[in-house]
Amino acid sequence: MTDFTNKRPAIELLAPAGDMEKLKTAVYYGADAVYFGGEMFSLRAGAGNLSVPEIREAMDFLHARGARGYMTINIYPHNEHLNLLRNYLMEIKDIPVDAFLVSDPGVMTILKEIIPDAEIHLSTQANTTNYMTARFWASMGVKRIVTAREMSLKEIREMRDQLPDEVEIESFVHGAMCISYSGRCLMSNFMTGRDANMGACTHPCRWKYSIVEEKRPGEYYPIEEDSHGSYIMNSRDLCMLDGIPDLAAAGVSSLKIEGRMKSAYYVATVVSAYRTALDHYLADPDNYQYDPAWFTELCKASHREFTHGFYYNKPSAEDQNYQSSDYIREYSFVGMVKGVEPETGFALVEQRNKFSIGDEIEIFGPGVPFTKEVITEMYNQEGEPVESAPHPQQIIKLKLSTPVKENYILRMKKQL
């Protein structure tokens, strides 16, 4: 919808934006574009999501920085939702959203009626697994196909070769993997009455299950898929940080990070790692060398064990987590820099987890390597010395030797 003077990057880095803080963090840490949901019709009902005034603010923020914003309207609505959808689109039609992520043909029809010049990106929820389907959607005016998570790199390359040049391909490169057919899951609705296809998934694929024989109530038998334990349908997280050249060779135009429900710290850490790797690749594709240090940095955000998903081969038992469904959390997000006090040079830090005098922290910001520092002085907002910061989102003044700016992040390695 918006005519930019900014040229789109050769390969876009696309980040999740569950709320305004995460949206801004994604851009500060290197995202070319973000995707977000409104308060209705998005498949992440549990995310903060954006109100109509916030959507307008978000697009102003993004465009001022040469970034783009894509809005998700990718639920599968029932009849009673259609008039609500029309009213909602009428409310936002004048906001310069760059594209809409849609999966349902009915939603697409209504969107075209109300916002005729809307750019449409086809959500992964539409289950596009072959080039004939992609060509059909292209003929319907879709400008970008978000590939099904079941597609291999070979299949994506074949799809790219069969599509018009102006139709782009977007693929997930990082985050949680749905155990279903491209996310169209029926388990949550069946087991809890909360519809995953309406944004209210309860993630029953990650629960722990046992079998009970009807004549032996109270006797639980674990479900064992192999000798490791009793978890079923519990995928590892997707990670393609080491596969950027292969994604580029397959013709992927946009690298998509999953995680609208994740924290601002997660967004900053993951976006920063992929930004670094992608910039190195784009600077010199022929001589690109993957640096394992990028992965080490990536792992400082919470995650499960990683897999390449379907990109190189079909996943096996090795791509499932049978031992635990827990996240690996080796670092705590302890604070976000909100500014620097001009008179004293103290960093003004908004607390996110408790930290104290004597703690060793790591400080990192957009495009800069992290540094380590031991906290020696801290004060409350009244300037009184304090020993710790125990209260959520309290503002603390820190004396730091590392120069910091607004939106720098403080983290701390957890004690084992």
C-alpha positions as CSV (number, residue, x, y, z in Angstrom):
1,M,0.0,0.0,0.0
2,T,2.8,2.4,0.8
3,D,5.1,3.7,-1.9
4,F,8.6,3.6,-0.4
5,T,11.8,5.2,-1.6
6,N,13.6,2.6,0.5
7,K,14.6,-0.3,-1.6
8,R,13.7,-3.7,-0.2
9,P,16.7,-5.7,0.9
10,A,17.8,-8.7,-1.2
11,I,16.8,-10.9,1.7
12,E,14.4,-9.6,4.3
13,L,14.7,-10.3,8.1
14,L,11.2,-10.5,9.4
15,A,10.6,-10.5,13.2
16,P,7.6,-11.1,15.5
17,A,6.0,-8.1,17.3
18,G,3.6,-9.3,20.0
19,D,3.2,-5.7,21.3
20,M,4.7,-2.2,20.8
21,E,7.8,-2.9,23.0
22,K,8.7,-6.0,21.0
23,L,8.0,-4.2,17.7
24,K,10.4,-1.4,18.5
25,T,12.9,-3.8,19.9
26,A,12.8,-5.9,16.7
27,V,13.6,-2.8,14.6
28,Y,16.3,-1.5,17.0
29,Y,18.1,-4.9,16.8
30,G,18.0,-5.2,13.0
31,A,14.7,-6.4,11.6
32,D,13.8,-5.2,8.2
33,A,10.1,-5.8,8.8
34,V,7.8,-7.0,11.6
35,Y,4.5,-8.9,11.6
36,F,1.9,-8.1,14.2
37,G,-1.7,-8.8,15.1
38,G,-4.5,-6.5,16.0
39,E,-6.9,-7.1,18.9
40,M,-9.1,-9.3,16.6
41,F,-8.6,-11.9,13.9
42,S,-5.0,-12.8,14.7
43,L,-3.8,-16.4,15.4
44,R,-2.0,-15.3,18.6
45,A,-4.9,-14.2,20.8
46,G,-2.6,-14.6,23.9
47,A,-0.1,-12.0,22.6
48,G,-0.4,-8.4,23.7
49,N,-1.4,-7.4,20.1
50,L,-2.0,-3.9,19.0
51,S,-5.0,-1.6,19.4
52,V,-6.1,0.5,16.4
53,P,-4.2,3.6,17.7
54,E,-1.2,1.4,18.3
55,I,-1.3,0.1,14.8
56,R,-1.2,3.6,13.5
57,E,1.7,4.5,15.9
58,A,3.5,1.3,14.8
59,M,3.3,2.1,11.1
60,D,4.6,5.7,11.7
61,F,7.5,4.3,13.8
62,L,8.4,1.7,11.2
63,H,8.2,3.9,8.1
64,A,10.2,6.6,9.8
65,R,13.0,4.0,10.1
66,G,12.7,2.5,6.6
67,A,11.1,-0.7,8.0
68,R,7.8,-2.4,7.0
69,G,4.9,-3.8,9.0
70,Y,2.7,-6.7,8.1
71,M,-0.6,-7.3,9.8
72,T,-1.9,-10.8,10.5
73,I,-5.6,-11.5,9.8
74,N,-5.0,-15.3,9.4
75,I,-7.7,-16.9,11.4
76,Y,-10.3,-19.2,9.8
77,P,-13.5,-17.3,10.7
78,H,-17.0,-18.7,11.2
79,N,-20.1,-17.0,9.8
80,E,-20.7,-14.9,12.9
81,H,-17.2,-13.4,12.5
82,L,-17.6,-12.0,9.0
83,N,-19.5,-8.8,9.8
84,L,-17.1,-8.1,12.7
85,L,-14.3,-8.5,10.3
86,R,-15.8,-6.0,7.8
87,N,-16.3,-3.5,10.6
88,Y,-12.7,-4.0,11.8
89,L,-11.2,-3.6,8.4
90,M,-13.3,-0.4,7.9
91,E,-11.7,0.9,11.1
92,I,-8.1,0.3,10.0
93,K,-8.4,0.8,6.2
94,D,-6.7,4.3,6.2
95,I,-3.7,3.1,8.2
96,P,-0.8,2.5,5.8
97,V,-0.1,-1.2,6.6
98,D,2.4,-2.6,4.1
99,A,0.8,-6.0,3.8
100,F,-1.8,-8.3,5.3
101,L,-1.2,-12.0,6.1
102,V,-4.3,-13.9,5.2
103,S,-5.1,-17.7,4.9
104,D,-8.8,-17.8,4.3
105,P,-10.2,-17.0,0.8
106,G,-13.3,-15.4,2.4
107,V,-11.1,-13.1,4.4
108,M,-9.1,-12.3,1.3
109,T,-12.3,-11.4,-0.6
110,I,-13.6,-9.1,2.2
111,L,-10.1,-7.5,2.5
112,K,-10.0,-6.7,-1.3
113,E,-13.5,-5.2,-1.1
114,I,-12.6,-2.8,1.7
115,I,-8.9,-2.1,1.0
116,P,-8.6,-2.7,-2.8
117,D,-4.9,-1.9,-3.0
118,A,-4.0,-4.1,0.0
119,E,-0.8,-6.2,-0.5
120,I,-1.7,-9.8,0.4
121,H,0.8,-12.3,1.8
122,L,-0.5,-15.9,2.1
123,S,-0.1,-17.2,5.6
124,T,1.6,-20.6,6.3
125,Q,-1.9,-21.5,7.6
126,A,-3.0,-21.9,4.0
127,N,-0.8,-25.1,3.7
128,T,0.9,-24.2,0.4
129,T,3.0,-27.3,-0.2
130,N,3.4,-27.2,-4.0
131,Y,4.0,-24.8,-6.9
132,M,0.6,-25.3,-8.5
133,T,-1.1,-24.1,-5.4
134,A,1.3,-21.2,-5.2
135,R,0.6,-20.3,-8.8
136,F,-3.1,-20.4,-8.1
137,W,-2.7,-17.9,-5.2
138,A,-0.4,-15.7,-7.3
139,S,-3.2,-15.6,-10.0
140,M,-5.5,-14.3,-7.2
141,G,-3.2,-11.4,-6.6
142,V,-1.1,-12.7,-3.7
143,K,2.3,-11.0,-3.7
144,R,4.1,-13.3,-1.2
145,I,3.7,-17.0,-0.3
146,V,4.6,-18.1,3.2
147,T,5.7,-21.7,2.7
148,A,4.3,-24.6,4.6
149,R,6.7,-25.8,7.3
150,E,6.6,-29.3,5.7
151,M,8.5,-28.1,2.6
152,S,12.1,-29.0,1.9
153,L,14.6,-26.5,0.4
154,K,14.4,-28.5,-2.9
155,E,10.6,-28.1,-3.0
156,I,10.9,-24.4,-2.2
157,R,13.4,-23.9,-5.1
158,E,11.0,-25.7,-7.5
159,M,8.2,-23.4,-6.3
160,R,10.4,-20.3,-6.8
161,D,11.2,-21.4,-10.4
162,Q,7.5,-21.8,-11.2
163,L,6.4,-18.4,-9.8
164,P,6.4,-15.0,-11.4
165,D,9.4,-12.9,-10.4
166,E,7.3,-10.4,-8.6
167,V,5.9,-13.0,-6.2
168,E,8.1,-13.5,-3.2
169,I,8.7,-16.5,-0.9
170,E,8.8,-16.2,2.9
171,S,9.9,-19.1,5.1
172,F,10.2,-19.7,8.8
173,V,13.8,-20.0,10.0
174,H,13.5,-20.0,13.7
175,G,11.1,-20.8,16.6
176,A,8.5,-23.3,17.7
177,M,7.2,-25.9,15.3
178,C,3.6,-26.8,15.3
179,I,2.8,-30.6,15.4
180,S,0.0,-30.5,12.9
181,Y,-0.4,-29.7,9.2
182,S,1.2,-26.3,8.9
183,G,-0.4,-25.2,12.1
184,R,-4.0,-26.1,11.3
185,C,-4.4,-28.0,14.5
186,L,-7.7,-29.5,15.9
187,M,-6.4,-30.8,19.2
188,S,-6.8,-27.7,21.3
189,N,-10.4,-27.2,20.2
190,F,-11.2,-30.9,20.8
191,M,-9.6,-31.1,24.2
192,T,-10.2,-27.7,25.8
193,G,-12.7,-25.9,23.6
194,R,-10.2,-23.3,22.7
195,D,-9.7,-23.0,18.9
196,A,-6.1,-22.9,17.6
197,N,-7.4,-21.7,14.3
198,M,-9.0,-18.7,16.1
199,G,-5.7,-17.8,17.9
200,A,-6.5,-19.5,21.3
201,C,-4.2,-22.6,21.2
202,T,-3.5,-24.2,24.5
203,H,-0.6,-26.3,23.1
204,P,-1.9,-29.8,24.0
205,C,0.8,-31.2,21.7
206,R,3.3,-30.4,24.5
207,W,1.5,-31.9,27.4
208,K,2.6,-35.1,29.2
209,Y,0.4,-38.0,28.4
210,S,-0.3,-41.4,30.0
211,I,-2.6,-44.3,29.1
212,V,-5.3,-45.5,31.6
213,E,-6.9,-48.9,31.1
214,E,-10.7,-48.6,31.8
215,K,-10.8,-51.4,34.3
216,R,-7.7,-50.1,36.2
217,P,-8.6,-46.5,37.1
218,G,-5.7,-44.7,38.7
219,E,-3.0,-46.8,37.1
220,Y,-1.1,-44.7,34.6
221,Y,1.0,-46.2,31.9
222,P,3.4,-43.8,30.1
223,I,3.3,-43.5,26.4
224,E,6.8,-44.5,25.1
225,E,7.8,-43.8,21.5
226,D,11.3,-45.0,22.3
227,S,13.5,-45.6,25.3
228,H,13.9,-42.0,26.2
229,G,10.6,-41.2,27.8
230,S,7.0,-40.4,27.6
231,Y,6.5,-37.2,25.6
232,I,4.7,-37.3,22.3
233,M,4.3,-34.6,19.6
234,N,6.9,-32.4,21.2
235,S,9.1,-30.9,18.5
236,R,12.4,-29.3,18.9
237,D,12.6,-25.6,18.0
238,L,13.5,-24.7,14.4
239,C,16.9,-23.1,13.8
240,M,18.4,-22.3,10.4
241,L,21.0,-19.8,11.5
242,D,23.6,-22.0,9.9
243,G,21.5,-22.5,6.7
244,I,21.2,-18.9,5.4
245,P,23.2,-19.7,2.1
246,D,20.9,-22.7,1.4
247,L,17.8,-20.6,2.0
248,A,19.1,-17.9,-0.3
249,A,19.9,-20.6,-3.0
250,A,16.3,-21.9,-2.6
251,G,15.0,-18.4,-3.5
252,V,13.6,-17.4,-0.1
253,S,13.1,-13.6,0.0
254,S,12.1,-13.3,3.6
255,L,13.5,-15.1,6.7
256,K,10.8,-15.3,9.3
257,I,11.3,-15.6,13.0
258,E,8.5,-17.1,15.0
259,G,7.6,-15.8,18.5
260,R,4.9,-13.2,19.0
261,M,4.3,-14.7,22.4
262,K,8.0,-14.4,23.4
263,S,9.7,-11.6,25.4
264,A,11.4,-8.5,24.1
265,Y,14.7,-10.0,25.3
266,Y,14.0,-13.1,23.1
267,V,13.3,-10.9,20.1
268,A,16.4,-8.8,20.6
269,T,18.7,-11.8,21.0
270,V,17.4,-13.9,18.1
271,V,17.0,-10.9,15.7
272,S,20.6,-9.8,16.6
273,A,22.1,-13.2,15.8
274,Y,20.3,-13.6,12.5
275,R,21.0,-9.9,11.5
276,T,24.7,-10.5,12.1
277,A,24.8,-13.8,10.1
278,L,22.7,-12.4,7.2
279,D,24.8,-9.2,7.0
280,H,27.9,-11.3,6.7
281,Y,26.4,-13.4,4.0
282,L,25.0,-10.5,2.0
283,A,28.3,-8.7,2.1
284,D,30.2,-11.5,0.4
285,P,28.1,-14.6,-0.4
286,D,30.9,-16.4,-2.2
287,N,33.3,-16.2,0.7
288,Y,30.8,-16.4,3.5
289,Q,31.9,-18.4,6.6
290,Y,29.4,-19.3,9.3
291,D,30.7,-18.4,12.8
292,P,29.6,-20.7,15.7
293,A,29.8,-17.8,18.0
294,W,26.6,-16.5,16.5
295,F,24.8,-19.7,17.6
296,T,26.3,-19.3,21.1
297,E,24.8,-15.9,21.4
298,L,21.5,-17.1,20.0
299,C,21.3,-19.7,22.7
300,K,21.3,-17.0,25.4
301,A,17.5,-16.7,24.7
302,S,15.2,-19.3,26.1
303,H,14.8,-22.3,23.7
304,R,14.3,-26.0,23.3
305,E,16.8,-28.2,21.5
306,F,17.1,-27.3,17.9
307,T,16.3,-28.9,14.6
308,H,16.4,-28.0,10.9
309,G,12.8,-29.1,10.5
310,F,11.9,-30.4,7.0
311,Y,14.4,-28.3,5.1
312,Y,17.0,-31.0,4.5
313,N,15.1,-34.2,5.2
314,K,12.0,-35.4,6.9
315,P,12.3,-35.2,10.7
316,S,12.8,-38.3,12.7
317,A,12.6,-39.2,16.3
318,E,15.8,-37.2,16.8
319,D,13.9,-34.1,16.0
320,Q,11.5,-34.6,18.9
321,N,12.0,-33.8,22.6
322,Y,11.1,-37.0,24.5
323,Q,13.0,-36.2,27.6
324,S,11.4,-32.9,28.5
325,S,9.1,-30.2,27.2
326,D,10.9,-27.5,29.3
327,Y,12.8,-24.6,27.8
328,I,16.5,-24.2,28.3
329,R,17.0,-20.9,30.1
330,E,20.6,-20.2,30.9
331,Y,20.3,-16.4,31.1
332,S,17.9,-14.1,32.8
333,F,16.8,-10.8,31.3
334,V,17.4,-8.4,34.2
335,G,16.9,-5.0,32.7
336,M,16.3,-2.7,29.8
337,V,18.1,0.7,29.5
338,K,15.6,3.5,29.3
339,G,18.1,6.3,29.1
340,V,21.2,7.9,30.6
341,E,21.0,10.5,33.3
342,P,22.8,13.6,31.9
343,E,24.1,14.9,35.2
344,T,25.7,11.7,36.5
345,G,26.0,9.5,33.5
346,F,24.1,6.8,35.3
347,A,22.2,4.3,33.2
348,L,18.4,4.4,33.9
349,V,17.4,0.7,33.9
350,E,13.9,-0.8,34.0
351,Q,14.1,-4.0,36.1
352,R,12.8,-7.2,34.5
353,N,14.3,-9.7,37.0
354,K,16.1,-9.2,40.3
355,F,19.7,-8.2,40.3
356,S,22.0,-7.0,43.1
357,I,25.3,-5.4,44.0
358,G,28.1,-7.8,43.2
359,D,26.3,-9.6,40.3
360,E,28.1,-10.0,37.0
361,I,26.0,-8.9,34.1
362,E,26.3,-8.9,30.3
363,I,25.4,-5.7,28.4
364,F,24.5,-5.8,24.8
365,G,23.0,-3.5,22.3
366,P,22.1,-3.2,18.6
367,G,25.1,-4.2,16.4
368,V,27.6,-4.2,19.2
369,P,29.3,-7.1,21.0
370,F,28.3,-7.8,24.6
371,T,30.5,-6.8,27.5
372,K,30.7,-8.1,31.0
373,E,30.6,-6.0,34.1
374,V,30.1,-6.4,37.9
375,I,27.5,-4.1,39.5
376,T,29.2,-2.0,42.1
377,E,26.8,0.9,42.5
378,M,23.0,1.2,42.2
379,Y,20.5,3.8,43.3
380,N,16.7,4.1,43.4
381,Q,14.9,7.0,41.6
382,E,15.3,9.2,44.6
383,G,19.1,8.7,44.4
384,E,19.3,6.6,47.6
385,P,21.8,3.7,47.4
386,V,20.2,0.2,47.3
387,E,21.6,-3.3,47.4
388,S,19.3,-4.9,45.0
389,A,16.4,-4.3,42.5
390,P,13.6,-6.7,43.6
391,H,10.6,-5.0,42.2
392,P,9.3,-5.6,38.6
393,Q,9.8,-2.7,36.3
394,Q,11.2,-0.4,39.0
395,I,13.7,2.2,37.6
396,I,17.2,1.8,38.9
397,K,20.2,4.1,38.4
398,L,23.3,2.0,37.6
399,K,26.9,3.2,37.5
400,L,28.4,1.3,34.5
401,S,31.8,1.6,32.8
402,T,30.3,0.4,29.5
403,P,28.8,3.2,27.5
404,V,25.1,2.4,27.0
405,K,22.1,3.8,25.1
406,E,18.4,3.5,25.3
407,N,17.2,-0.1,24.5
408,Y,20.5,-1.7,25.5
409,I,19.8,-5.0,27.4
410,L,21.2,-6.3,30.6
411,R,21.2,-10.1,31.2
412,M,22.8,-12.4,33.8
413,K,23.9,-16.0,33.6
414,K,21.9,-18.2,35.9
415,Q,23.6,-19.9,38.8
416,L,23.5,-23.7,38.4
